[in-house]
Amino acid sequence: RLSVQGAENEQVMVNSIAGKHDGIHFTSSSRGLGSSISHLKIENASRGIMVDDSDPIMNNVTVVNADFVAVDLFSSANPRIRNLTMLGGGQDIHGISGTWRYGIGLSVGSGSAPVVNGLMADGLITRALNIWGGSGGMISDISITNVSGATLAVSSGIWVEDSVLLISDTEIEKSDNGVYVRHISEGFTTRPTLENISISNSKYRGIMIEQYNRSKWNDLNVNAIIRNATVSGTGGPASETQGLAVAAVELNTSGAFIEGLNLVSNYATGLKAYMIDGTSTFRDVSSFDDGSRNIASGPGEKAGIYLRSASWPVILEDISVVDAQGSGILLWKGGAIGHNWTSNQNGGVGIDLREFHPEVKGLTSSMNQFSGVRVMDSSNVWIEDAFTSENGVMATLNSEGAGFSFIRSNDFVSSGKNVSCVNCTSDSDRVGFSIVDSIDLQLIDIRSFSPMSGLAIFGDGANLQRNGPVLVHGADLQTDSTNPAVILQSVDAHLLDLSVSGLSGGLEWSPASYFESSMINSQITGTSGCASLSG
C-alpha cells in the first residue's frame, strides 16, 4: 500500500539525482489496499507510473517529459484518476528509441478500465491518450495540445484500438491527428463513444475511423459513435504544417454513427468516407468553408462531403454544406437514403451524384458556381421535394449550369431503375432542367421559374447509345426571355400537362428516333413563342 499526500502549494517531488528513474509501479499485490496519490510531480523518468492489475486513487498528478509512458495501465487495471497533467514526453529519446512506444501520455491497455476526470497533455511525441487491447472506462474533461512528430507509429491526440469506452468533453489542438480509431484484432470490439469533442488545427486528420484489414469490406461494424463534435482548421495555416491534410473526418472500410458534426474551415475534404455500408449513419452534419485549396486537387479533395463506394443504405440526414472549394456534396459509386440536404454557395456543383443511387427527400441547392444538382451515369435515383436557385453563374454549357442536370441517367429502359425527380423546383438557375443522353428519366410535377438563359428545359440526345423516352408529367415553366423555354434535340419524350408561360419563345422539339413521342394536355401561352416540331 502506498500513500502520497502532497498539497496544492507543496507538491511531493519524485526526481533523480543522476540519470533517469523508473517512477512508481503498482502491482497486483496492492489491489484493494487503498493506495492513493495526491499532489505528486514526477520528473526525469523513463516511465512515470505503472499500474498492473491494481486500483490506486490518483489526484493532481503531474508527469514531466517521461521518455516512454507517463502513466501506463495494463492487466485489468482500474484506477480512479482526477487531474492528470503530462507535459512533454519522448523528446530525449526521439530518433534513437528502439520501440515505437515512447512519448505517450496515458496508456490504457490489456483490459484496463480507468475512470479519469481531468486530463491535460502537451508536447508529446506519439500519443496523449493510447487505448488498446479490449480496454474500457470513462475519460472526461480532456485537453490535448501539440502531439506530433512520431515516425514509428501514428501520432495522434487520442488513439483507440480494439476497445470500447466513453470519452467526453475533449479539446484537441494542433496535433498530427486528433482522434484515430482503428479496429485490428478479431475477437475484440472497437466502438468508442466520443461526446462533446472539439478538434482544431490538426496536420493530417481531425478524426480517422478505419478497419485495418481492408479485405473485410463486406463485413463492417460500427467502430465509433460520435456525438457533438467540431473539427476545424485541419491542414490550415494554424496547423503545424499547412497543406498536408487528408480530411477533417475520414472513414475507411468501417462503420460509424455520427450525430452532430460541425466542420469549419478545413483545408481538406470535410467528411470523407470510402468503402462504407449501412452500418454508417451521418445525422446533423454541417460543413463550412472546407476543401483543399490546392488547385491541382481532384474533385473529392475539394468537396465539403465526399463518399465513394458507399454500399446501400448509408443514411445521410440533415446535411448542410456551405462554401466548399469544389462540389458541396459529392457521392460517387454506391447508394444512400437521406432527407434534408442543403448545399449552398459552393465552388462546384451543389449536390453531385456520380454512379450513385440515392433515395432523398427534401433537398435545397442554391448559389453554387455550377449546377445545383447533377446526376451522372446513375440509375435507380429518387429525388423528391427538391429546390434549386441561382446556380450556374460560372457555367459555359447548359448541362454545367442547370438547377437539375441529368447526364447519361438512365442510359437504358428498365422497369425498376428509373431516375425520378418528383416535385422539383428550379428558380433563377442558369438553366432549369438539363437532360443529356438520358432515357427512362421521369420529371414529375416540376417547376422552373425565370431561368437566366431563358431555358426551362434543355435536352440533347445526340450521343444516346439506346433509344428510349423521357417522361415529363406535370410541368409549370415560367420564363422571362424571348428565347425558347424548351429545347429538345434528338430526344424522344412524353410531355403531359406541360404549361409554358411568361415572356417565352415557346418550344422547339426534334425526336431522336421513330420511337413514339407525345404531347398531351399541354399549353404554351408565352407572349412571343409557339411550338416548333421537326423530325
N, C-alpha and C positions, 0 to 999 in steps of 0.2 A: 504494500500500500504506500502510495506517495501523496504527500500533501504539500503544495507550494502556495503560500499565502502572501502575495505582494499587495501593494496598494496603488491607487491611481497615480499618485505622485512619488511612489517609491517602488519601482518595479524590481522584481528579482531578476538578476542577470545570470545567464549561462554563457560563458565565453571560454576562450583558450589562451593560455599564456604563449604557446608557440604552436603553429600549425593548426590543422582542422580537428574538430572533435565530432563524435557521432551522436550528440544530442541525448534525448531521453527515449527509452524503449519500454513500453508496457507489453508484457507477455500475458499469456492466458492465465497464469497463476495469480494475476492481480484482478481478474474478473470478479465483480460483485463485492469488492472490498472497500469501495467508496473513495478511490483515488480522485484527487481534484487538483487543478492548477488554476491559479488566479493571478493576473498581472505579472506575466513572465515574458522576458525578452531573451531570445537566443541569437547569438552572433557567431560568425566564424565556424559554422558547422558544415560537415559533409551532408548530414541528414539532421533535420530538426527534431521531430517527434515521430516515433513509430508506434503504432497501436496494433498488436497482433492478438485477435480474439479477446479483446478486453473492452471495458466500458467506462473510461475515466470521464470526468466532467472538466471542461476547459473553458475558462472565461478570460477574455482580454489577453490573448497570447500574440506576441509579435515574433516573427522569424525573419532575420535579415540575411539575404544572399546565401541561402543554403545551396550547396553545389548540386545535389541530386533532387531530393524531395523535401519540402518544408514540413509537411505533415502527411504521413503515409499510413493508410488504413488497409488492413487485409485480414483474411481468415475470419470473416464474420464479425469484424469489429463494429461496435455501435456506440461510440461516444456521443456525448452532448457537448456542442461547441457554441460559444457565443463570443462574437467579436474577435475573429481571427484575422490578423494582418500579416501579409507576406510581401516584403519589399526586396526586389531583386531576386535573382536565382539563376545559377548556371553560368554566370559571366566568367568566373575564374577558370572554368574547365571547357569553355566553348572552343571548339576546334581541336581539342585533344581528348575529349571523352571517348571511351571505347564502347559506350552504350548510348542509345537514344534517350534513355530515361534520366535526363538531367534537366535542370531549370524548370521544375514542376512545383506548383504550389501545394494544393490539397489533392492527394490521390486517394480514391475510394475504390477498392477492388476486392475480388475474391469473396463475394457475398456480403460485403460490409454494408451497413445502413445507418449512417450518422444522422443526427438532427442538428443542423447548423443554422444559426440565426446571426447574420452579420459576418461577411467575408469581404476583405479588401486585398487586392493583389495588384502590384505594379512592377513592371520591368522584368518579367520572367522571360526566359528564352523559349520554352516549349509549350507549357500549358499552365493556366492558373487553376483550373479545375479539371481533373482527369478521372473519369468514371469508367470502370471496366469490370468484366468478369461476373456478371449476374448480381450486380450490386443495386442498392436502392437508397431509400432515405428521403429526407426533405431538407432542402437547402434554400435559404431565402435571404433577402437583403444583401445583394452581391454587388460589388463594384470592382471592375477589372479594367486596367489600362496597360497599354504598351506590352503586349505579349507578342514577341516577334523574334525571328532570327534562326529558328531551328532548321537544321539541314538533314537530320537523320530521321525525323518524324514530322507529321503535320503539326504546324504551330497554330494554336487556337486558344481563345479565351476559355472556352468550355469544350471538352471532348467527352462524348458519351458513346460507349461501345458495349453491346450485349447487356444492357441494364435497363431497369425501369425505376424511375424516381421522379420526384416533383422538384422543379427549380422555379423559383418565383422572385419577382421584384428585383430585377437584374439590370445593371448598366455595364456595357462593354464598349470601350473606347480605344480606337487606334491599335487594333491587333491584326495579325496576318489574316486570320479567320475569326469571326465572332464565336459562332457555335458550330461544331462539327459532330454530326451524328452518323455513326457507321455501324451497320449490322454485319457481323463477321461469322459468328460460330453457330453451327447447327445445335439445336437443343436449348439455346438461350433465346430470350425475348428482348428485343431492343424497342423501347417505347417510352422515352422521357416525355414528361409534360412540362412545357415551358410557358409560364404565365407572366404577363406584365414585364416584358423584356424590351430594352432599348439598346440597339447596336449601332455605333456610328464610326465612320471613317476607317473601316477595315480595308486591308490591302487587296485581298483576293475575293473573299465572300463574307457576307454577313452571317448567313445560315446555310449549311450544307447538310442534306439528308440523303444517305445512299446505302445501298446493299453492295457489299464488297464483291460478291460473286455475281457478276453481270449476266452470267448464263442462266440465272434463275429469274429471268424477266417474266415468265409465266406463272410464278409462284410468289406474289408480292404480299406484304403485310403492312399494316400501319406501323411505321417505325418512329413516328413522332407526333405529338399533339401540341399544337402551338395556339395560344390564345393571347390576344392583345400584345402584338409585337410591332415595334417600329425599327426599320433598318434604313439608315441614311448615310450618304456620303461615301459609299463603297467605291474605292478606286479614285476618289476625287482629290482635289488639291490639299485637303487636310489629312489625307491618309499618308502613311509613311513614304510610299512611292506611288505617284499618280499614274494611272493608265494601265495597271496590271489586273484590274478586276475581271472576274468571270461572270459573276451575278451577285445581286443583293441576296436573293434566296434561290437555292438550287436543289432540285430533286433529281436523282438518277437511279433508275431501276429500284424504286422504293415507293412506299405509300406514306401519306401523311394526312392528318386532319388539321387544317389551318383555318382559324376563325378570328378575324380582327387583325389584319396585317396592313401596316402603313409603310409604304416605300417612298422615300423622298430623296431626290437629287443624287441618285446613284449613277456613277459613270460606267454602268454596265446594265444589262437587262435587269429589270426589277425582279420579276419572278420567272425563272427558267425551270422547265421540267422535261425530262426525257425518259422514255420507257416507263410510263406510269399506267395505272389502270383504275378500275372502280374503287380501289381502296383509298384513293385520294379525293379529298373534298377541300375546296377552296371557297370560303364564305367571308363576305365583308372584307374584300381586298381592294386597297386603293394604291395607285401608282402615280406619282407626280414628278415630272422632270427626270425620268430615268432613261437609260440607254447610253450606249457607247458614243463618245464624242469623236472617235477616230473615223475619218471619212472613208477609210478602206474597210471598215467593219461590214459584215454581212447583215441581212435584214433581221435575223434573230438577235444579234448583239445590240441592235439599235432599238428593239421593241421594248415597250413597257412590260408586257407579259408575253411569254413565248413558250408554247407547249408543242413538243414534237413526239410523234409515236406514242400517242395517248390512247390506250385502248378503252373502248366503251365500257361503262359510262362514267368517266370522270365528271365530277359535279363542280360547276362554277356558278356561284350565286352572289348577287350584289357585288359586282366587279366594276371598278371605275379606274380609267386611265386618262390622265391629262398631261399634255406637253411632253410626250415621249419624243426622242430624237428621230425615230422611224415610225413604223406602224404602232398603233396603240396596243391592240391585242392581235397577236399572230398565232394561229392554230394550224399546225402543219402535220398531216397524216394522223388519223385516229378519229375519235368522236367524243362528244361531251353532251351533258344535259345542263341547262342553265336558265337563269332568268335575271332580269335587271342588270344588263350590261350597259355601261356608259363609256364612250371613248371620244374625247374632245381635244381639239387644238394640237393634234399630233403632226409630226413632220412627214408622215407617210399616210398609209391607209388607216382609217379608224379601226375597223374590225376586218382582219384579213384571214380568210379561210382557204386553205390550200390542201386538196386531197383530204378534206375533213368532213365529218358527218355529224353536225350538231343538231340538237333539238333545243331551241332557245326561244323564250317568250319574254318580251319586254326588253327592247334594245334602243339605245339612243346614240347617235354618232354625228358630231357636229364640228364644223370649222376645222376639218383636217385638210392637209395640203393636197391630198389626192382623194380617192373615193371614200365615201362613208362606210360602206360595206362592200367587200369584194369576195365573191365565191368563185374559186378557180379549180378546175379539174376535180370537181366534187359531185357526189351523188348522195341520195338519201339525206337531204337537207330540209329542215323545217325551221323557218323563221316566222315569228308571229308577233304582232303588235310592235312594229319597229318604226323608228322615226329618224330621219337624217335631215341635216340642214347646213347650208353654206359650205359644202365640201367641194374640193377640186380646183381651188384657185391657181394651183401650180401645174395643173394637168394640161397637156398638149393634145391628148387624144380623148375622144368621148368615153372610152372604156376606162380611162385612168381617173376621170373626174366625176363619176356618177354618184348619186346618192346610193344606188344599188347597182353593182356591176356583176354580171354573170358571164364567166369566160369558160367555155367547154364544160358547162354544168347544166344539165347532163350532156353526155355525148352519145347516148343510146336510149331507146324507149324500153321501159320495163314497167311491170305492174306495181312494184313495191319500193322503188328507189327514186321517187320523184324529187326534184328540187322545188320547194314551195316557199313563196313569200306571201303571207296572209296578213291583211290589214297593215300594209307597209306604206309609209308616207314620206315623200321627199319634198322639202321646202327650200327653194332658193339654192339648190345644188347646181353645179355647172351643167349637168345632165340629170334628169330624174332617174330613169332606169336604162341601163345599157345591157344588151344581150348580144354576145359574140359567140358564134359557133356553138350554140346550145340548143338542145331539144328536150322535150319532156319536162319543160320548165313551166311552172304554174304560178302566175301572178294573180292573186285573188283579193278583190276589194282593195285596190291600190289607189294612191293619190299622188299627184305631182303638181306642185304649185310654183309658179314663177321660176322655172329653171333659167339660169343665167344665159345659156346658149339658145334658149327657146325650145330645146328638145326635151320633151317629157319622156318619150320612149325612143331609144335608138337600137336598131337590131341589124346585125351583119352576119350572115351565114355563109359567106363565100368559101370558107375553108372547112365546111362540115364534111365529115367522113361518112355519115349516115343521114338519111332523111328522117324527118320527124317534126311534129308541130310544137309550137309554143302556145300555151293557153293563157289568155288574159280575160278574166271573168270578173267584171266589175271594176271600172277604172274612171276616176274623175281627174281629168287633165286640164289644168287652167294655166295658160301661158300669157306672157306679156311681150311677145315678139312676133314679127311677121314671118319668121322662119317656120318651116313645118314643125308641128308639135310632135308628130310621129313619123319616123323614117324606118321602114323595114326593108332591108336589101337582102335578097336571096333568103328569105325567112318564110317558112310555112307556119301558119298560125290560125287559131280560132279566137276571134275577138267577140266577146259577149258583153253587152251592157257597157259599152265604151262611150264616154262623153268627153268631147274636146270643146273647150270654150275659151273665151278671152280674146285678146288680140293675137290670133293664131293663124299660121299658114296652112293649117289642116293636116292631111295625112298623105304620105307617099309610101306605096307598098308594091313590092315585086316579089312573088313567091320564089322558093328555091327549086321546086320540082312540080310534078303533076300530082303530088300528094294533095288531098282535099284541104282547102282552106276555107274560112268562112268569116263573115262579119254579120252579127245578128243583134237586133235591138240596140243599135248604136247611133249616135248623133254627133254631128260636127256643126257647131254654132259660132265658130270663130269669125271675126269680122272681116278677115282678109284671106280666107282659105277654103279649100274644099278637099275632096278625096281624089287622089290620082293613083289609079291601079294599072299595073302593067305586068306582062309576063304571059 
